[in-house]
Amino acid sequence: MQLAGKKIVLGVTGSIAAYKTPELVRQLVKAGAEVRVLMTRAAADFVSPLALATVSKHPVHSNVADGAAWNNHVELGRWADAMVIAPCSANTLAKLANGLCDNLVCAVYLSAVAPVFIAPAMDEDMWIHPSTKANIQKVRSYGNHIIPVAHGELASGLVGEGRMAEPQDIVKHLADFFEKKNDSALKGVKALVTAGPTYERIDPVRFIGNFSTGKMGIAIAERLAAEGAAVTLVLGPSHVPVQDTRIQVVHVESAEEMYTAATQAFPDTDIAILSAAVADYRPEERAPEKIKKQGDTLDIKLVKNKDILASLGRVKQAGQLLVGFALETTNEVAHALDKLRAKNADMIVLNSLKDEGAGFGHDTNKVTLLDKNGGVEALPLQGKQEVAAAIINHILKLKHAEKTV
């Protein structure tokens, strides 16, 4: 089974379905996994910590601190190959959706760098409530995996949706995930991603920049790493943290620095995805001291920066796949296709500033994928993690098409 040797953190929350968790732990251990169990205080009303400690063969923790000992939630979050929250009550789901952190389960969730699997459990009326649907969408947009609820008898006596998936179904969901990961077409692939803005200094305190946060590129890098690729991320100035420690991050500031880092990494790259918002121009001269306010105008001569996508397109070798991004405001598709051809790219990801909820700063995005074979795939507005997955799936289709030609 694919769970042999896997390290699993199980978070148990306050739901009647918690009575199933000793059996879930038993099946995980039987499959070869090493399990650490965390509980909220409410969970202890439904299942005994002693029972879970007995089947997991490890102490069960429910507090960030037990007496004089600190349960290191960051260490637990980094230790795991996967975190499972089962059952996940409506209350805990709302906390996960909004980043609340008032118990050990939520603290480890916010510290987790491994995939997180959430098995909701609640009554049908709670499950179909609009706020629950919104919270499910939010936690899914963060890249978490939702294990579908089952239809059946509920604690209220009603029969409907909201029942937690059975232990064997949760175990199978995890095993299928790790089997897919081990068989991933990206295993061993070397990927280069650029992300974020560039800053072009005018003087020691001022710069030319843009509103890019790097969220889209970071989501792509993290998805590639999760699929088994060895990822180098060239990241411009960004306050967004890179959670996956497997990613090699190269921090840069200017377009010139990004050009140097990208061109150095590209020869050893199988897939390059250039999502950074690189400044087209920079000041010809950088003032060594702060420019003092003088007169009513200030003239700054700008010179063109090197085009990273075009430069990589000129040296691209057979077998390398090059993806660029285009942010357009008029004649979007026509301009993106021109860029695809002129820069010798294999695919362009087109953003339009006309689409609400897309572009800089949002957690969502709406893009159109255009490739050299004439393929056009218009994606709906969705979370950037889901957009990243769609981009990578399209790339894999391109690679497969090349192999079959």
BELURLIN-V863646 format. One record per backbone hydrogen bond with DSSP energy under -1.0 kcal/mol. CO is the residue of the C=O (numbers start at 1). NH is the residue of the N-H. Records with the same first field share a line. If there is no record, write none. Layout:
# BELURLIN-V863646
CO->NH, NH
This chain:
# BELURLIN-V863646
1->4
3->6
6->34
7->81, 82
8->36
9->84
10->38
11->86
12->40
13->15
15->18
16->19
17->20
18->21
20->24
21->25
22->26
23->27
24->28
25->29
26->30
27->31
28->33
29->32
32->5
34->8
36->10
37->61
38->12
42->45
43->46, 47
48->52
49->53
50->54
51->55
52->56
53->57
61->39
64->71
66->69
69->66
71->73
72->76
73->77
74->78
75->79
76->80
77->113
82->9
83->117
84->11
85->119
87->13
88->121
89->93
90->94
91->95
92->96
93->97
94->98
95->100
103->107
104->108
105->109
106->110
108->112
115->83
116->145
117->85
118->147
119->88
123->127
124->128
129->133
130->134
131->135
132->136
133->137
134->138
135->139
136->140
137->141
139->144
140->143
145->118
150->162, 163
152->160
154->157
158->154
160->152
162->122
163->150
166->170
167->171
168->172
169->173
170->174
171->175
172->176
173->177
174->178
175->179
176->180
177->181
178->182
179->183
181->184
184->187
186->189
189->230
190->270, 271
191->232
192->273
193->234
194->275
195->236
196->277
200->208
202->287
206->202, 203
208->200
214->218
215->219
216->220
217->221
218->222
219->223
220->224
221->225
222->226
223->227
224->229
225->228
228->188
230->191
231->248
232->193
233->250
234->195
235->252
244->247
248->233
250->235
253->199
254->258
255->259
256->260
257->261
258->262
259->263
260->264
261->265
262->266
265->268
266->269
270->321
271->192
272->323
273->194, 275
276->278
280->305
282->303
301->284
303->282
307->311
308->312
309->313
310->314
317->320
321->272
322->346, 347
323->274
324->349
326->351
328->353
331->335
332->336
333->337
334->338
335->339
336->340
337->341
338->342
339->343
340->345
341->344
346->372
347->324
348->370
349->326
350->368
351->328
352->355
355->358
363->384
365->382
367->379
368->350
369->377
370->348
371->374
375->371
377->369
382->365
383->387
384->388
385->389
386->390
387->391
388->392
389->393
390->394
391->395
392->396
393->397
394->398
395->399
396->400
397->401
398->402
399->403
400->404
